[in-house]
Structure formats: structure tokens, C-alpha cells
Amino acid sequence: MYHRIARVLGLVLGAILGWEAALLFPGVPSMWTHPAFLRWAIPLAAAGALLGYFFLPSLTVRPAIAAANWLRSIPLAQLIAGTVGLILGLLMAAILAIPLSRLPAPFGPILPLIGVIILAYLGVVGMVLRYQDILDLWRGRDWRGRFKEPGREWGPTPVLLDTSVIIDGRIADIVNTGFLRGPLLIPRFVLNELQYIADSDDPIRRNRGRRGLSILHELQESNSIELRILEEDVPEVRQVDEKLLRLARRCGCPILTNDYNLNRIATLQGIEVLNINDLANAVKTILLPGETFEIHILQEGKEPGQGVGYLDDGTMVVVQEGKSFIGQTIAVTVTKTLQTSAGRMIFAVPAEKSA
């Protein structure tokens, strides 16, 4: 529709300009009915109408649509911040223009214009880069960037939940023990990702997503901790992990996760991370060399003669000469422990062999 309107306007304006352009040629009379005038005016009006019809949309509508799309892609907060920064920069430039204009030539005529350009640029860039800090102050966050509500401050530090830790499910058990005191914050984009997983065509992913939603419902019904949906977003970023990292940096909150890659990236960026896998490894049973305990031998080990069993917390126990005891519960003596990237391993021998 806009292109049609622009073509009609271009047709009319081009014809008018072409008709008037005939007066620019020397010797052409100004009378519209004069044959000499018409000999120039009619062809020029037709040429102007054609040019306006074909080229005016390219000169007006297309740049306007491109500018509208560009403005639409800019977050509203940044657009408002840039506009406010531009106004402040122009006001400062107007104040400085009076003393600068009184300087001797050539500085007097030039410096006010240079001041307008520089201060307008600095105002826009400064406000766009720091608008989030200004919003934080406006919303009433404390000096650490932590959330506050009118008339009430949160004592314990809030914790941001990652999608992986919700699906894992162990967060509910940790909350029930009372080790987490701060409110649990679930960003809206994490909840959307969890819903997307729950609606997946893959049955495994669908079950994981539904398990995560069930865990959230359990946490919401629990009186042990406060659970909140965080509506804040990072619209300039698409990936959920990057959104979570920026939101954690902005809010000053740690991230609770069991995602190894997210853990590493957050650590590199100086963001505090609470990793459930690290917690699980830290609270596993510690057995020193020489201690004796009972273990049920489940299967054969990798090396000849080895038997393998597991403690209640999942720690692998490799029993030398334990192959013959597969299916039995025997007393073993610890010989050494080994911490690997996969967790802690315990090496032992049957107690009767160590005696």
C-alpha cells in the first residue's frame, strides 16, 4: 500500500517539477499556453512523472521501512536511554555554545558545532552503555545489585536456577534439608525453555521436561524456601545460558547448576556458581586407607580378578581379588582412594586377605 501511495505521489510531484523545470531554459516564455513553453514543458513533465513513479518509493518507502525495522530491533530500554542521552548531550552543548561562540575566529564559529556533535555522541553512548545501572538504582536494588522490594529487603542472597538443575531433581532434596536459605529465582526464559522441552516430540526429552515442571511444582508447594518467577529478560541475547550469565552478573546472584560448560564459563567471567555435582562429591563418604567396611560385589572389574561394588552415595569401590565374591557382601579393607573427574574411587582388598 505504501509503495502505491508513493508511486502516485511520485507521478504527481515529478510531473509538476518537470513542468516547472521548463522555465529554467533560456528563451522559454512563462506563458503556459505558449507553444514554445509547451514544447519543453510537456516532455519534461512526462519524464518527471515517469522518474517519480519508479524512483520515489526507493527514495522514501524503502529507507523508511529499513529504519522502522532497525528501530524495532533495538530494545525499548536502550532506545529510551539513547533518546534521553541525546537530549542531555544537546542541552549541555547549548549551554556551552554561548561561551564558545565568543571565542575569536576561527574557533568561535566552529567549536559550538563540534561541541554539539561530541556531546550528543557521548550522551547517547553513555546512556546506552550504563542504562542498566540507572534502571537498577531506579528499581531500588542495593549497592551489591541485589533485589529489594519497597519496605522490605531480602536477607539471604537469591539464587538463580538453571534448566539443568531443575530437570536433575536433586534441588528438591537439598531444599528440604534446609541448606539453601535464599529465595530461588527462575527467570522467565528458563521456564519457557523447560516448557519447550516438556512439549518435545522426543519422549526422553519430554519426560525430562515434565519431571522439571513437577519439581518446580513441588518446590512451589514447599514451605521450606521461597520460589519466584523472575520476569527480567536480556533481549539482546538469544542463548539461554548467556542470558543467565548476564542476568546473574546484573543481579549479583549466584547460579545453581550442574551444567559443566556453564560452570566453567561462569567461573571464567567471575560469576559465583553453586554446582550440585560438586556438592555431591564433597559430601561423599570419606574412607581412609586401613579402614574396613562391608560392600556388595556386583560385577567384574576391568583388570583380571577385580570385583566392583558401589556405596550408597554411588562411589565406586574396586576390590582386588574380588571377582570370586561376585553376588556376595564381604568385608573389605581400603588400600587407597583416588579422586578423578568422574568422581571418587576407592580401592580395597578383602579383609581376610589384609589380615
Rosetta blueprint (number, residue, H / E / L):
1 M L
2 Y H
3 H H
4 R H
5 I H
6 A H
7 R H
8 V H
9 L H
10 G H
11 L H
12 V H
13 L H
14 G H
15 A H
16 I H
17 L H
18 G H
19 W H
20 E H
21 A H
22 A H
23 L H
24 L H
25 F L
26 P L
27 G L
28 V L
29 P L
30 S L
31 M L
32 W L
33 T L
34 H L
35 P H
36 A H
37 F H
38 L H
39 R H
40 W H
41 A H
42 I H
43 P H
44 L H
45 A H
46 A H
47 A H
48 G H
49 A H
50 L H
51 L H
52 G H
53 Y H
54 F H
55 F H
56 L H
57 P H
58 S H
59 L H
60 T L
61 V H
62 R H
63 P H
64 A H
65 I H
66 A H
67 A H
68 A H
69 N H
70 W H
71 L H
72 R H
73 S H
74 I L
75 P L
76 L H
77 A H
78 Q H
79 L H
80 I H
81 A H
82 G H
83 T H
84 V H
85 G H
86 L H
87 I H
88 L H
89 G H
90 L H
91 L H
92 M H
93 A H
94 A H
95 I H
96 L H
97 A H
98 I H
99 P H
100 L H
101 S H
102 R L
103 L L
104 P L
105 A L
106 P L
107 F H
108 G H
109 P H
110 I H
111 L H
112 P H
113 L H
114 I H
115 G H
116 V H
117 I H
118 I H
119 L H
120 A H
121 Y H
122 L H
123 G H
124 V H
125 V H
126 G H
127 M H
128 V H
129 L H
130 R H
131 Y H
132 Q H
133 D H
134 I H
135 L H
136 D H
137 L H
138 W H
139 R H
140 G L
141 R L
142 D L
143 W L
144 R L
145 G L
146 R L
147 F L
148 K E
149 E E
150 P L
151 G L
152 R E
153 E E
154 W L
155 G L
156 P L
157 T L
158 P L
159 V E
160 L E
161 L E
162 D L
163 T H
164 S H
165 V H
166 I H
167 I H
168 D H
169 G L
170 R H
171 I H
172 A H
173 D H
174 I H
175 V H
176 N H
177 T H
178 G L
179 F L
180 L L
181 R L
182 G L
183 P L
184 L E
185 L E
186 I E
187 P E
188 R H
189 F H
190 V H
191 L H
192 N H
193 E H
194 L H
195 Q H
196 Y H
197 I H
198 A H
199 D L
200 S L
201 D L
202 D L
203 P H
204 I H
205 R H
206 R H
207 N H
208 R H
209 G H
210 R H
211 R H
212 G H
213 L H
214 S H
215 I H
216 L H
217 H H
218 E H
219 L H
220 Q H
221 E H
222 S L
223 N L
224 S L
225 I L
226 E L
227 L E
228 R E
229 I E
230 L E
231 E L
232 E L
233 D L
234 V L
235 P L
236 E L
237 V L
238 R L
239 Q L
240 V H
241 D H
242 E H
243 K H
244 L H
245 L H
246 R H
247 L H
248 A H
249 R H
250 R H
251 C H
252 G L
253 C L
254 P L
255 I E
256 L E
257 T E
258 N L
259 D L
260 Y H
261 N H
262 L H
263 N H
264 R H
265 I H
266 A H
267 T H
268 L H
269 Q L
270 G L
271 I L
272 E L
273 V E
274 L E
275 N E
276 I H
277 N H
278 D H
279 L H
280 A H
281 N H
282 A H
283 V L
284 K L
285 T L
286 I L
287 L L
288 L L
289 P L
290 G L
291 E L
292 T E
293 F E
294 E E
295 I E
296 H E
297 I L
298 L L
299 Q E
300 E E
301 G L
302 K L
303 E L
304 P L
305 G L
306 Q L
307 G E
308 V E
309 G E
310 Y E
311 L L
312 D L
313 D L
314 G L
315 T L
316 M E
317 V E
318 V E
319 V E
320 Q L
321 E L
322 G L
323 K H
324 S H
325 F H
326 I L
327 G L
328 Q L
329 T E
330 I E
331 A E
332 V E
333 T E
334 V E
335 T E
336 K E
337 T E
338 L E
339 Q E
340 T E
341 S L
342 A L
343 G E
344 R E
345 M E
346 I E
347 F E
348 A E
349 V E
350 P E
351 A H
352 E H
353 K H
354 S H
355 A L
